[in-house]
Amino acid sequence: MATSVSPAPIRSAPFSEHPRRGRETGRVLVLNATYEPINVCTVRRAVVLLLKDKAEVIEHAELRLHSATQTMSRPVVIRLVSYVRIPRDTHRRKITRRAVFARDDWTCQYCGSRSSLTVDHVIPRSKGGSSSWDNIVASCAPCNRRKGNTLLRQSGMQLRRPPSTPSPHVFIQVASPTIPAAWKTYLGA
């Protein structure tokens, strides 16, 4: 009869390390071969790209990643080795509440409030308005109720700035709400 030896207990990270293991630090900025930011991915996906020699590390953290056979620095920014063509039809990107809020800097486009945000169709759908980037804005709930199912000129309200298709950087902000300092060089922020 074989005796089984139980493995040593897995040591948990100290409590002080837990906050840095959140979503913000678990993301890696992916640059195209031209150093243009194209995506945000998980550390795991970044490591797979690195191990397959499809990417190289541009910035890394002090933390180390360990496997059974090797140790490597935790990537923060990686660059793809070969250029990947990215379609520029951002108007087809899915419109989400978070993307609209990020594009509008998390402020109501009627009064500038930052609380109770909702989305509003500038031209209501019942009046022929579409669900497109140039017809949807962030709006606080009171302004949204005040405008109701009317056009801007009928409600007497004005937009702070006209809605437009967001830049690709907005989608990076949505994928990682906290932008690490190492990313700012590549995002132009």
Helices and strands as residue ranges (DSSP letters): G 15-21, E 27-31, E 37-42, H 43-51, E 55-66, E 71-80, G 90-92, H 97-103, E 117-121, G 125-127, E 136-140, H 141-147, H 152-155, H 168-175, H 181-187
